Amino acid sequence: MIQIRKATAAVLAFLLLAAFMLSACGGASYRTDLSAYQLADAVMQDPSTPSEDGFKTADTRFVSLYLGLTLEEGSYRIYLTNSSVQYDEIGFFKCADEKAAKDLAASIGVYLSAKKESDIPTAKGYAPGEVPKLENASCKVYGVYVIYTVLSVSDARAVEQAAEQALRQ
């Protein structure tokens, strides 16, 4: 029993050390030369991602009213579903630096939490198939870029993979 605990402790210590060393290496390196529009176009043109035809683009009123943010025009591109019975959203943002991106991601996380809290009860009543999209809404940081999705798991994964491909150096 003592040998098992020692072995488990040794394995955990090794895993923690490996995780620390990998995080110290700086992780992924992303390009910074794309605008938010260029990133959005690259992702949305990927054949595995949702078709741009099913979306309209959000304006500064959406950013201000719903996200509670004041952002420069051109620093973001947000797609909202055209359908009145779907909740699909995809947001692309470019920030000045990685700290600003992390701060923006935190703000978007607040928006997504509020969206889940307010929209899931409604969706359960008239669009239960949309509930998983709301439950799985996510926000990810890619260096100076932030992307959020309210999509099916497969569509969100396709957006993430296309973004990774577009941003890899």
N, C-alpha and C positions, 0 to 999 in steps of 0.2 A: 504494500500500500504506500509506504514511504517512497519507494523507488518510482512508482507511478506519479506521485506528486512532484518529485524532483524532475522527472522527465517532462512532465507537463509544464512545470515552471521554466525549464530550460527552453522548451519549444516556444513558449509565450515570449520569453526574453528575446530569443532569436527573431521572432516575427516582429516584435516591437522595434528592435534595432534595425531590421531590414526596412520597415516602414519609415522610420526616421531618416535613414540614409537615402531612400528613394525620394522622400519629400525634400531633403536638403539639396538634391540635384537640380531643383528648379522645376521639375515636372515638364509638361508639354510646352513647347515653344510655338507661339502663334504669330502669324504675320500681323502687321498693324497698318498696312497701306490701303486697305479697302474702306470705303465709306459704308455706312449702314445700308444704304441703297444697293451698293454693289454686292455686299454680302447677301442681302435678301434676294437679289436677282439670281445670284449663283445658286443659292439653296433652292429657291422656288422653281428654277429651270431644271433641276435634277429630276429625271423621270420617276424616281421612287418617292418623291415628296408630293403632298397634296397639290392639286392643280390650282394655279393662281386664279382661274376663272370663278371659283367658288367663293372668292373673297373680295371685299372692298378694303381700301386703305383708310386707316384712322387719321384724323387731323389733330391739330393742337388742342381742340376742345376735349377730345377723348383723353389725351395725355393729361390735361389739367384736371378735368372732372373725375375721371376714374382712377388714374394712376396717382393723382395728387402731385404731379411733377411739372416743372417748367423746364423744358428742354429746347435747345436750338433746333430750328427746322433743319432737316438733313442729317441730324444725329441719330435718327431713329426711323424705322419703317415698321408699322404694325398692320397686320392683316386681320380683319374681322370677317366672320362668316356672313354670307349674303342671306342665309336661311334664318327664318324666324323660329325654327325649332331645333337649331344646333347652337353649340357654344364654342365652336372652333375659333381659336385665336393663335396667332404667331407674332411675336415681337422681336425685332432686331434692333440693337442699340450699339453705338460706338461711343466710348468714353475717352476722356483725356489720358487716363492712366489706369493701371490695374486696381488701385485703391478706389478710384471713382467707380470702376466697374463693380467692385464688391459692394460698395455703398448703394449703387443703383439696384443691384440684385436683391439686397435686403429690402429696399422700398417696394420692388416688384413682388417680393415674397409676401409683404403685408397686403398688397392688392389681391394676390391669388388666394390668400387665406380668407379675406373678406368676401371674395367672389364665391368661394366654396361655401362659406357659411350662409350667404344669401341665396345662391342659385341652386344648390343641391336640393333643398326642400321643394322648390318650385319644379325643378326638372323631374323629380320623382313622380309628380302628379301628371305631367303631360308629355315628358320626353325621357322616360326612364333609361333609354339606351345612351343618353348623354351623360348620365351620372358618372360612369367610369372616367370619362374625359376630365370632368371637374375634379374628381378624386385624385387623378394622376397628373394634374397640372404641375408643371415644374419650371424652374428657372436655372440656367447654367451660365457660368462665366467662362469665357475663352480668352484669356489675356485681357485686352481692353474692350472686348465685345461681351454683350449680354444677350442671351436669347431665352425667351420664355415661350412655352407652348401650353395650349389647352387643346389637346388632340387625343385620338386613340393612341394606345401604346405603340402600335406599329407605325403610325404616322409620325409620332413624336420621335421615335427611334430613327426613322428615315431623315427627319430634319436634322437631328443631332449628327448623324453620320455624314450628311451632305455638308454641314457646317464644319465639322472636323476636316473634311477633305478640302474645303475651300480655304481654310485658315492655316493648314499645315505649311510650315516653311520648308 
